Amino acid sequence: MRVQYSIDNNLDHLRACVYGYWTPGKESEEIIRFLAKLADASRKLGVNRILAVIDIPGRIHIWDAHKVANSPESYGWDRSFRLALVFTHEERFESNLFSERLAVSHGYMVKVFRDESSAKAWLLESDTAYNS
């Protein structure tokens, strides 16, 4: 994996930063491995709100998006987690809208954003306001 990331505990949420490039042909596996690490950190720290800033260019192939978002429970994701994904590259943001819709249709709280302030506001609002 040519991707680097950090995960920081901000008490009321985890904040992860990801940058670099996914290995061609292994993108979905590497994304799943990263999300599994986030799920594990969330569980260990008792924090269910996660903000991930993704600074990786390029589009995600629809098949990779499907593999990642179709069954998050297979890599430790829990429906109590609330995930705000910030994509710094427009093409990556647009290609992840499908992933958001698929995950939400399976009952997960996931939303993609272009800016961190909007993502954090959504992430920290009450769970009852999720659908807004």
C-alpha positions as MATLAB code, in Angstrom:
seq = 'MRVQYSIDNNLDHLRACVYGYWTPGKESEEIIRFLAKLADASRKLGVNRILAVIDIPGRIHIWDAHKVANSPESYGWDRSFRLALVFTHEERFESNLFSERLAVSHGYMVKVFRDESSAKAWLLESDTAYNS';
ca = [
       0.000    0.000    0.000;
       1.408    3.376   -0.986;
      -1.021    5.084    1.348;
      -0.179    6.607    4.695;
      -2.630    7.459    7.403;
      -2.967    8.573   10.969;
      -5.758    8.076   13.483;
      -6.176   10.545   16.348;
      -8.600   10.387   19.272;
     -10.350   13.742   19.774;
     -12.429   12.453   22.728;
     -15.830   12.922   21.032;
     -14.664   11.462   17.697;
     -11.766    9.845   15.892;
     -10.055   11.806   13.128;
      -8.180    9.927   10.435;
      -6.117   11.426    7.629;
      -5.290    9.356    4.564;
      -3.018   10.417    1.724;
      -0.977    8.897   -1.074;
      -2.121    6.427   -3.740;
      -3.883    3.075   -3.537;
      -2.061    0.171   -5.158;
      -3.567   -0.394   -8.635;
      -5.814   -3.458   -8.612;
      -5.859   -3.616   -4.805;
      -7.866   -0.504   -3.974;
     -10.901   -2.186   -2.420;
      -8.756   -4.520   -0.299;
      -6.653   -1.612    0.983;
      -9.709    0.546    1.713;
     -11.308   -2.330    3.612;
      -8.097   -2.873    5.598;
      -8.059    0.829    6.531;
     -11.756    0.838    7.512;
     -11.196   -2.302    9.615;
      -8.422   -0.466   11.505;
     -10.807    2.460   12.074;
     -13.496    0.105   13.369;
     -11.001   -1.562   15.688;
      -9.734    1.788   17.034;
     -13.309    3.004   17.536;
     -14.257   -0.085   19.457;
     -11.109   -0.023   21.635;
     -11.528    3.676   22.471;
     -15.306    3.552   22.882;
     -15.851    6.271   20.257;
     -18.487    5.736   17.566;
     -18.059    8.983   15.570;
     -15.342    8.995   12.935;
     -14.098   11.766   10.674;
     -11.840   10.598    7.838;
     -10.106   13.075    5.515;
      -9.130   11.310    2.289;
      -6.504   13.129    0.228;
      -6.159   10.615   -2.605;
      -6.749   11.609   -6.240;
      -8.670    9.672   -8.862;
     -12.010    7.963   -9.087;
     -12.956    4.748   -7.354;
     -14.201    2.076   -9.749;
     -17.861    1.198   -9.212;
     -16.997   -2.441   -8.497;
     -14.483   -1.430   -5.797;
     -17.053    0.936   -4.291;
     -19.562   -1.921   -4.216;
     -17.101   -4.304   -2.527;
     -16.328   -1.726    0.172;
     -19.870   -0.515    0.905;
     -21.943   -3.659    0.373;
     -21.051   -5.535    3.572;
     -19.185   -3.392    6.125;
     -19.987   -5.857    8.913;
     -17.582   -8.320    7.236;
     -14.656   -6.098    8.233;
     -15.870   -5.136   11.689;
     -18.021   -2.123   10.937;
     -20.914   -1.556   13.324;
     -24.221    0.216   12.632;
     -23.634    2.358   15.720;
     -20.648    3.998   14.001;
     -21.188    7.385   12.374;
     -18.697    8.062    9.568;
     -18.083   11.413    7.862;
     -15.788   11.080    4.845;
     -14.120   14.212    3.478;
     -12.697   13.886   -0.025;
     -10.246   16.611   -0.973;
     -10.352   15.656   -4.675;
     -13.611   16.323   -6.544;
     -13.434   13.171   -8.682;
     -12.944   10.989   -5.594;
     -15.881   12.712   -3.857;
     -18.196   12.180   -6.844;
     -17.264    8.537   -7.292;
     -17.918    7.861   -3.588;
     -21.501    9.129   -3.645;
     -22.509    5.617   -4.760;
     -20.658    4.102   -1.777;
     -22.530    6.447    0.547;
     -25.918    5.503   -0.914;
     -25.147    1.780   -0.757;
     -23.917    1.891    2.855;
     -26.895    4.002    3.953;
     -29.285    1.569    2.236;
     -27.755   -1.169    4.428;
     -28.439    0.856    7.585;
     -25.024    2.487    8.137;
     -24.563    6.143    9.077;
     -22.179    7.402    6.401;
     -21.999   10.717    4.576;
     -19.453   12.105    2.112;
     -18.340   15.745    2.099;
     -16.054   18.146    0.259;
     -15.084   20.163    3.346;
     -14.124   19.220    6.869;
     -16.190   21.831    8.717;
     -19.476   20.559    7.206;
     -18.427   16.980    7.888;
     -17.623   17.702   11.526;
     -20.911   19.569   12.040;
     -22.861   16.581   10.658;
     -20.742   14.094   12.586;
     -21.310   15.744   15.959;
     -25.027   16.502   15.596;
     -27.472   14.278   17.417;
     -28.236   10.851   15.958;
     -31.934   11.756   15.728;
     -31.037   14.411   13.131;
     -29.165   11.843   10.982;
     -31.442   11.965    7.961;
     -31.213   15.728    7.494;
];
